Amino acid sequence: MNSVNEWRNGEVAALIKKYNPDDVFNADEAGVFFQLEPKRTLAQKGDKCVGGKASKQRITALFCCNKSGTEKRKILIIGKSAKPRCFKNCKSLPCIYKFNKKAWMTQIIFNDWLIDFDTEMKKKKRKIPPKLDNIRVEYFPPNCTAVLQPLDQGIIRAVKSRYRTFLLRQILCDLEKNIQRKCNVKEAIEWICGAWDDISQSTITNCWKHATTTKDANSVSEVAEYDESNTHDIQQSELEKIWSTAKKKTSLPDDVNLENYLGADDNISTCYELTEVDIVME
């Protein structure tokens, strides 16, 4: 914790101080089991999803927002197919869509996204740190991202919680109509983007504070989900009610709870991870 605080008070503080809060951005990706049914919670939990059946039910989403909470960038979503059947007759998507066989973030995809971001900033004559020309990129040190990333302090968690609300609502609706189906990638994109839109400015600014404020070594880490408008509390209450209904209607065992469901895809791999052989080769 001391080394993290040193980096937070040194590198991070010095960097952020140079820029307007509107021009400091954080970007991070997350894997999502977009079709996850409550009954599959325990089977999926902890799966890094580098192959197998589960890998067919995942997408990767890159989120990016600024420190002031005034700008949430359009989500970059990576799927497995170039043209999913559900995209037929779809003129536009609310996200940037890319694809590869594993639905992983790659260096090429990220670089293209960053170049487009930089081009936009040039047009607006803005200089920001997240250096191509107008963008300065800073990477967090290894094993510290979960503590230093504002998006990891509750923002991505809030997006996933909201997404699960939309998904559970659809599952219950299909059960009511006796329809057996799974949501498709287009629906998943719409729900994730809708969930992103629902994240409040106060939630974002609080998570930035949580990530950039020095923590005591003995303090307990907590998820920063404070929302001055009480929107989070309302959404959480809605999710809990829907979960309770879903649990009854699908006869879930007692050891499957909402926290399990929300965290089932927390450990999904979002990019290629170097093996010991790779490291030795390098």
C-alpha positions in Angstrom: 0.0 0.0 0.0 2.9 2.4 0.8 4.4 2.0 -2.7 0.9 2.7 -4.2 0.5 5.8 -2.1 4.0 7.0 -3.1 3.1 6.6 -6.8 -0.3 8.2 -6.2 1.2 11.2 -4.4 4.1 11.5 -6.8 3.5 10.6 -10.4 -0.3 10.7 -10.4 -0.6 13.9 -8.4 2.0 15.7 -10.5 0.5 14.6 -13.7 -3.1 15.5 -12.8 -2.1 18.9 -11.4 -0.9 19.9 -14.9 -4.3 19.6 -16.6 -7.9 20.8 -16.3 -10.1 18.0 -14.8 -12.1 18.0 -18.0 -8.9 17.0 -19.8 -7.7 14.1 -17.6 -9.1 10.7 -18.8 -9.0 7.2 -17.5 -9.6 4.2 -19.8 -10.0 0.6 -18.8 -11.5 -2.6 -20.4 -13.7 -5.2 -18.9 -14.9 -8.6 -20.0 -18.7 -9.3 -19.9 -20.6 -12.6 -20.0 -23.4 -10.9 -21.9 -25.8 -13.8 -21.9 -25.2 -14.9 -18.3 -28.2 -16.6 -16.7 -28.5 -16.7 -12.9 -28.3 -20.5 -13.0 -24.9 -20.4 -14.7 -23.4 -18.0 -12.0 -21.3 -20.5 -10.1 -20.1 -22.3 -13.3 -18.8 -19.1 -14.8 -17.4 -17.4 -11.6 -13.6 -17.2 -11.7 -13.4 -18.4 -15.3 -10.7 -16.5 -17.1 -12.5 -17.4 -20.3 -9.5 -18.0 -22.6 -11.4 -20.8 -24.5 -14.2 -23.3 -24.3 -18.0 -22.7 -24.4 -17.9 -19.7 -22.1 -15.7 -17.8 -24.5 -18.6 -17.7 -27.0 -20.7 -15.8 -24.5 -18.3 -12.9 -23.8 -17.5 -9.5 -25.2 -14.9 -7.0 -24.1 -15.8 -3.3 -23.5 -13.4 -0.4 -23.2 -14.7 2.5 -21.0 -13.2 6.0 -20.9 -14.2 9.0 -18.9 -12.7 12.3 -17.6 -12.0 13.4 -14.1 -14.7 16.0 -13.9 -17.4 13.4 -15.0 -18.5 15.7 -17.8 -17.4 13.4 -20.6 -18.1 9.7 -21.0 -16.5 8.5 -24.3 -18.4 6.2 -26.6 -17.7 2.6 -25.5 -15.5 0.4 -27.6 -17.0 -3.1 -27.7 -15.1 -6.1 -29.1 -17.0 -9.1 -30.3 -16.2 -12.3 -32.0 -17.9 -11.8 -35.3 -17.5 -9.2 -38.0 -21.2 -9.1 -38.9 -23.4 -10.9 -36.4 -26.8 -11.8 -37.9 -28.5 -9.5 -35.4 -26.7 -6.6 -37.1 -28.8 -7.1 -40.2 -30.7 -4.0 -41.2 -28.9 -2.1 -38.4 -27.8 1.3 -39.7 -25.7 2.4 -36.7 -24.6 1.2 -33.3 -24.3 3.3 -30.1 -20.7 2.1 -29.7 -17.5 1.6 -31.6 -17.5 -2.1 -32.7 -14.4 -4.2 -33.4 -14.0 -7.9 -33.6 -11.5 -10.8 -33.4 -11.8 -14.6 -32.8 -11.4 -14.2 -29.0 -13.2 -10.9 -28.5 -10.0 -9.6 -26.9 -8.4 -6.2 -26.8 -5.4 -6.1 -29.0 -2.5 -3.6 -29.5 -3.9 -2.8 -33.0 -7.4 -2.1 -31.8 -6.2 0.0 -28.8 -3.8 2.0 -31.0 -6.5 2.7 -33.6 -8.8 3.8 -30.8 -6.1 6.1 -29.3 -5.3 7.6 -32.7 -8.9 8.4 -33.3 -9.1 10.0 -29.8 -6.1 12.1 -30.5 -7.4 13.2 -33.9 -10.6 14.4 -32.2 -8.7 16.3 -29.5 -6.6 18.0 -32.2 -9.8 19.3 -33.9 -11.0 20.6 -30.6 -7.5 22.0 -29.8 -7.4 20.2 -26.5 -4.3 18.7 -24.9 -4.9 15.8 -22.6 -3.0 13.0 -20.8 -4.4 9.5 -21.5 1.9 11.6 -25.8 0.8 11.1 -29.4 0.5 14.8 -30.4 -2.3 16.1 -28.3 -2.7 13.1 -26.0 -0.2 12.0 -23.4 -0.5 8.4 -22.3 0.5 7.2 -18.9 0.4 3.5 -17.9 -0.1 2.5 -14.3 2.6 0.3 -12.6 2.1 -3.5 -12.5 -0.3 -4.9 -9.8 -1.6 -1.4 -8.9 -4.3 -0.9 -11.5 -7.1 -2.2 -9.2 -6.2 0.5 -6.7 -5.3 3.4 -8.9 -7.8 3.1 -11.7 -10.8 5.3 -11.1 -12.9 3.0 -13.4 -12.0 0.1 -11.1 -13.2 2.0 -8.0 -16.9 1.4 -8.8 -17.7 2.8 -12.2 -17.3 -0.4 -14.2 -19.1 -2.3 -11.4 -22.0 0.1 -11.6 -22.2 -0.3 -15.4 -22.2 -4.1 -15.0 -24.9 -3.9 -12.3 -27.1 -1.8 -14.5 -26.5 -4.2 -17.4 -27.5 -7.2 -15.3 -30.7 -5.3 -14.4 -31.6 -5.0 -18.1 -30.6 -8.6 -18.8 -32.6 -10.0 -15.8 -35.6 -8.0 -16.9 -35.5 -9.5 -20.3 -35.0 -13.0 -18.9 -38.1 -12.6 -16.7 -40.1 -11.2 -19.6 -39.2 -14.2 -21.7 -40.1 -16.6 -18.9 -43.5 -14.9 -18.6 -44.1 -15.5 -22.3 -42.7 -19.0 -22.2 -40.0 -18.0 -24.7 -36.6 -19.8 -24.7 -33.9 -17.6 -26.2 -30.7 -15.8 -25.3 -29.9 -12.1 -25.8 -27.8 -11.3 -28.9 -24.8 -9.1 -29.3 -26.9 -6.1 -30.6 -29.1 -6.2 -27.5 -26.0 -6.5 -25.3 -24.5 -3.5 -26.9 -27.6 -1.4 -26.5 -27.9 -2.4 -22.8 -24.2 -1.8 -22.0 -24.4 1.6 -23.7 -27.6 2.4 -21.9 -26.0 1.4 -18.6 -23.0 3.6 -19.3 -25.4 6.5 -20.1 -27.0 6.0 -16.7 -23.8 6.5 -14.7 -24.0 9.8 -13.0 -21.4 12.6 -12.9 -21.2 12.4 -9.1 -20.5 8.6 -9.2 -17.6 9.3 -11.6 -16.1 12.2 -9.6 -16.3 10.2 -6.4 -14.5 7.2 -7.9 -11.7 9.5 -9.2 -11.4 10.9 -5.6 -11.3 7.4 -4.2 -8.5 6.4 -6.7 -6.4 9.5 -6.2 -6.7 10.0 -2.4 -4.0 8.5 -0.2 -5.2 5.4 1.7 -4.1 4.4 5.2 -2.4 1.0 5.2 -5.0 -0.4 7.6 -8.0 1.1 5.8 -10.5 -1.3 4.3 -11.0 -1.0 0.5 -14.5 -0.1 -0.5 -16.4 0.3 -3.7 -17.1 4.0 -4.4 -20.6 4.2 -5.5 -21.7 7.4 -3.9 -24.3 9.3 -5.9 -25.6 12.7 -4.8 -28.8 12.2 -6.8 -29.6 8.9 -5.1 -29.8 7.4 -8.6 -27.5 4.5 -7.5 -29.7 3.6 -4.5 -32.8 3.6 -6.7 -31.1 1.4 -9.3 -29.7 -0.9 -6.7 -33.2 -1.3 -5.2 -34.6 -2.1 -8.6 -31.8 -4.7 -9.2 -32.4 -6.4 -5.9 -36.2 -6.7 -6.5 -35.6 -8.2 -10.0 -33.0 -10.6 -8.6 -35.4 -11.7 -5.9 -38.1 -12.4 -8.5 -35.6 -14.2 -10.8 -34.4 -16.4 -8.0 -37.9 -17.5 -7.1 -38.9 -18.1 -10.7 -35.8 -20.0 -11.7 -35.5 -22.0 -8.4 -31.9 -21.0 -7.8 -30.0 -22.7 -5.0 -29.3 -20.7 -1.8 -25.6 -20.5 -2.5 -26.2 -18.4 -5.6 -26.5 -14.8 -4.5 -26.6 -11.4 -6.3 -22.9 -10.6 -5.5 -21.9 -13.9 -7.1 -23.9 -13.0 -10.2 -22.5 -9.5 -10.5 -18.9 -10.7 -10.0 -19.1 -13.8 -12.2 -17.1 -12.2 -15.0 -14.6 -10.2 -12.9 -11.7 -12.4 -13.8 -12.3 -12.7 -17.6 -9.1 -12.2 -19.6 -9.5 -9.2 -21.9 -6.2 -9.5 -23.8 -3.4 -12.0 -24.4 -1.5 -12.8 -21.3 2.2 -13.7 -21.5 3.0 -17.2 -20.3 6.3 -18.2 -18.6 7.6 -19.4 -21.9 6.8 -16.0 -23.6 8.6 -14.2 -20.8 11.7 -16.4 -21.2 11.6 -16.0 -25.0 11.6 -12.2 -24.5 
